[in-house]
Amino acid sequence: MRRLFVIFVLLVGLLTTVPAQAQSAPVIESMEIGLWPEYDRADVLVIYRITLSPEVNLPVQMSIRIPADVDAPYNLAMKEVDGLLYNLAYTSEVEGEWLKVTFTTPSAELQLEYYDPGLTREATQRSFEYIWNGDFAINDLVVAIQQPVNATDMQVLPDFGVGIAQEDGLTYFTKQVGKVPAGTPVTVRFSYVKSDDSLSFGSQSVQPVQAASGDAAGRVNAGDFLPWVLGGVGLVLILGGVVWFMATRNRSAVSPGKKRHRSTNRQDEMAASQIEQIFCPKCGRRASASDLFCRACGNRLRSE
């Protein structure tokens, strides 16, 4: 009886620990949160670029909470081995002020995008507050804020330092947050002044390519090679003249006997041609060499 009781306790322990392990949240190795206000909409585009820890067993089920005002993610995708993003199927349900997005990913690299309508406007002043709710442990977190086109007086809390202009012509404020334990929220607030409703997408200016100067490294000066080019052309002309002279000299060196032989053959051919061309003396119709009578009028052509 005691042995059966011990087995029963072990089975209960297994049934309670296995689901707990299956439901434990995976660890995020690195995560970049992009906050792009007024990029291609009047809202704030929020981008999550996630790389799961190598210790996570794939495929894995995840649930990420985003603000309930979002209604639905704009895009949820995974990165395959070919480096391309492929859409992931998901389900969503509202939990208070959050929208829980649940999905299963076979890839360790994910990208989630949504538009947050929480951008506040008061005359020319714009402000926004972002909160990471701490659903997962993150080993390395980076937050990057894109300053909108025509925006000035960008203020970020906590301090993100000085903005840096990137290749797309826009300025980004970036902060290396680092390690964030699970259950620890991260809050970012920013504000700026903007007097119009222009969007950043499509307004990036393309920088003109500066023409290379004459002293630029690797620049080829045609004047340096002109004498060599002219010399090469002259050499080709000289060789061509020599070849032409030798060819004409060989043609003129043909023996007189051979010329006379060709001339005689030509005369014989002309005589044979004249003999073969027979015409009727009566009607003038042409006849063949074997005809005895004209095929048109019957006149005798020649005597046997």
KATATA-V999787 format. One record per pair of residues at least 6 apart in sequence whose ideal C-beta (glycine too) atoms are under 8 Angstrom apart, sorted by the first residue. I is the first residue (numbers start at 1). J is the second residue. D is the distance in whole Angstrom. If there is no record, write none. Layout:
# KATATA-V999787
{{I	J	D} {I	J	D}}
This chain:
# KATATA-V999787
{{25	62	8} {25	135	7} {25	136	5} {25	137	7} {25	182	6} {26	52	6} {26	53	7} {26	56	4} {26	60	5} {26	62	6} {26	136	7} {27	52	7} {27	53	4} {27	55	7} {27	56	7} {27	136	7} {27	137	5} {27	138	8} {27	139	7} {28	50	6} {28	51	7} {28	52	6} {28	53	7} {28	136	5} {28	137	7} {28	138	5} {28	139	7} {29	51	5} {29	52	6} {29	53	4} {29	54	7} {29	108	8} {29	139	5} {29	140	7} {30	50	8} {30	51	5} {30	138	8} {30	139	7} {30	140	4} {30	141	8} {30	142	8} {31	48	7} {31	49	7} {31	50	5} {31	51	7} {31	138	5} {31	140	7} {31	141	5} {31	142	7} {32	47	8} {32	48	8} {32	49	4} {32	141	8} {32	142	5} {32	143	8} {32	144	7} {33	46	7} {33	47	7} {33	48	6} {33	130	8} {33	132	7} {33	141	7} {33	142	7} {33	143	5} {33	144	7} {34	45	7} {34	46	7} {34	47	4} {34	48	8} {34	49	7} {34	144	5} {34	146	7} {35	44	6} {35	45	8} {35	46	6} {35	128	7} {35	130	6} {35	143	7} {35	144	7} {35	145	5} {35	146	7} {35	188	7} {35	190	7} {36	44	7} {36	45	4} {36	46	8} {36	47	7} {36	145	8} {36	146	4} {36	200	7} {37	43	8} {37	44	5} {37	45	8} {37	119	6} {37	126	7} {37	128	6} {37	145	8} {37	146	7} {37	148	5} {37	190	8} {37	192	8} {38	44	8} {38	119	7} {38	126	8} {38	148	4} {38	149	8} {38	151	8} {38	194	7} {38	197	8} {38	198	8} {38	199	6} {38	200	6} {39	45	5} {39	146	7} {39	148	7} {39	199	6} {39	200	5} {39	201	5} {40	199	6} {40	200	7} {40	201	4} {40	202	8} {41	115	6} {41	199	7} {42	119	7} {42	197	7} {42	199	8} {43	115	4} {43	116	6} {43	117	5} {43	118	8} {43	119	6} {44	115	7} {44	116	5} {44	118	7} {44	119	5} {44	128	6} {44	130	8} {45	74	8} {45	113	7} {45	114	8} {45	115	6} {45	116	8} {46	66	8} {46	113	7} {46	114	5} {46	115	7} {46	116	5} {46	130	7} {47	111	7} {47	112	8} {47	113	5} {48	64	7} {48	110	7} {48	111	7} {48	112	4} {48	113	8} {49	109	8} {49	110	8} {49	111	6} {50	109	7} {50	110	4} {50	111	7} {50	112	7} {51	108	6} {51	109	5} {51	110	8} {52	58	8} {52	60	7} {52	105	8} {52	108	4} {52	109	8} {52	110	8} {53	139	7} {54	108	8} {56	108	7} {58	105	7} {58	106	6} {58	107	7} {58	108	6} {59	104	5} {59	105	6} {59	106	4} {60	104	7} {60	105	6} {61	102	7} {61	103	7} {61	104	5} {62	102	7} {62	103	6} {62	104	8} {62	105	7} {63	100	5} {63	101	7} {63	102	4} {63	135	7} {64	100	8} {64	101	5} {64	112	6} {64	135	6} {65	95	7} {65	98	4} {65	99	7} {65	100	5} {65	101	7} {65	133	5} {65	135	6} {66	73	7} {66	98	7} {66	99	5} {66	101	6} {66	112	8} {66	114	5} {67	97	7} {67	98	7} {67	99	7} {67	116	6} {67	118	7} {68	94	5} {68	96	7} {68	97	5} {68	98	6} {68	99	5} {69	116	7} {69	117	6} {69	118	7} {70	99	6} {70	114	5} {70	115	7} {70	116	6} {70	117	8} {71	99	7} {72	92	6} {72	99	8} {72	114	8} {73	90	7} {73	92	8} {73	101	6} {73	112	6} {73	113	7} {73	114	5} {74	113	5} {74	114	5} {74	115	6} {75	87	7} {75	111	7} {75	112	7} {75	113	4} {76	87	7} {76	88	5} {76	90	5} {76	101	7} {76	103	6} {76	110	8} {76	111	8} {76	112	5} {76	113	8} {77	85	4} {77	86	6} {77	87	5} {77	88	6} {77	110	7} {77	111	5} {78	85	7} {78	86	6} {78	88	5} {78	105	5} {78	106	7} {78	107	4} {78	109	7} {78	110	6} {78	111	8} {79	85	6} {79	86	8} {79	107	6} {79	109	4} {79	110	7} {79	111	7} {80	86	6} {80	107	6} {85	111	6} {88	103	5} {88	104	8} {88	105	6} {88	110	8} {89	103	7} {90	101	5} {90	102	6} {90	103	4} {91	101	8} {91	102	5} {91	103	8} {92	99	6} {92	100	7} {92	101	5} {92	102	7} {93	99	7} {93	100	5} {93	102	8} {94	100	8} {98	133	7} {101	112	7} {116	128	8} {116	130	8} {118	128	6} {118	129	7} {119	126	6} {119	127	8} {119	128	5} {120	126	7} {120	127	5} {120	128	7} {124	193	5} {124	194	6} {124	195	5} {125	191	7} {125	192	8} {125	193	6} {126	151	8} {126	191	6} {126	192	5} {126	193	7} {126	194	6} {127	189	7} {127	190	7} {127	191	4} {128	189	7} {128	190	6} {128	191	8} {129	187	7} {129	188	7} {129	189	5} {130	187	7} {130	188	5} {130	189	8} {131	185	6} {131	186	7} {131	187	5} {132	141	8} {132	180	8} {132	185	6} {132	186	4} {132	187	8} {133	185	6} {134	180	7} {134	181	8} {134	182	6} {134	183	5} {134	184	5} {134	185	5} {134	186	7} {135	182	7} {136	182	6} {137	180	7} {137	181	6} {137	182	4} {138	179	7} {138	180	4} {139	179	6} {140	176	8} {140	178	6} {140	179	7} {141	177	4} {141	178	6} {141	179	8} {141	180	5} {141	186	7} {142	174	7} {142	175	7} {142	176	6} {142	177	7} {143	160	8} {143	174	7} {143	175	5} {143	177	6} {143	186	8} {143	188	6} {144	172	5} {144	173	7} {144	174	5} {144	175	8} {145	154	8} {145	156	6} {145	160	7} {145	172	7} {145	173	5} {145	174	8} {145	188	7} {145	190	6} {146	170	6} {146	171	8} {146	172	6} {146	200	7} {147	154	5} {147	163	6} {147	170	6} {147	171	4} {147	172	7} {147	173	7} {147	192	7} {148	192	7} {148	194	6} {148	198	8} {148	199	8} {148	200	5} {149	170	7} {149	198	6} {149	199	7} {149	200	5} {149	203	5} {149	204	8} {150	194	6} {150	195	7} {150	196	6} {150	198	6} {151	192	4} {151	193	7} {151	194	5} {152	192	7} {152	193	5} {152	194	7} {153	191	8} {153	192	6} {153	193	5} {154	163	6} {154	171	8} {154	173	7} {154	190	7} {154	191	8} {154	192	5} {155	190	6} {155	191	5} {155	192	7} {156	173	5} {156	175	8} {156	188	7} {156	189	7} {156	190	5} {157	188	7} {157	189	5} {157	190	7} {158	175	7} {158	188	7} {160	173	4} {160	174	7} {160	175	5} {161	173	7} {161	174	8} {161	175	7} {162	173	8} {163	171	4} {163	172	6} {163	173	5} {164	171	7} {164	172	6} {164	173	8} {164	174	7} {165	171	5} {165	172	8} {166	172	6} {168	204	5} {169	204	4} {169	205	5} {169	206	8} {169	207	8} {170	200	6} {170	204	6} {173	190	8} {177	186	6} {180	186	6} {212	219	6} {213	219	8} {214	221	7} {275	289	7} {276	288	8} {276	289	5} {277	286	7} {278	286	7} {278	287	5} {278	288	7} {278	289	6} {278	291	7} {278	301	6} {278	302	8} {279	285	7} {279	286	5} {279	287	7} {280	286	8} {280	287	6} {280	294	4} {280	296	7} {280	297	6} {280	299	6} {280	301	6} {281	299	7} {281	301	8} {282	294	7} {282	297	5} {282	299	4} {283	294	6} {283	296	5} {283	297	4} {283	299	7} {285	294	6} {285	295	7} {285	296	4} {285	297	7} {287	294	6} {287	295	7} {287	301	6} {291	301	6} {292	300	7} {292	301	6} {292	302	7} {292	304	7} {293	299	7} {293	300	6} {293	301	6} {294	300	8} {294	301	6}}
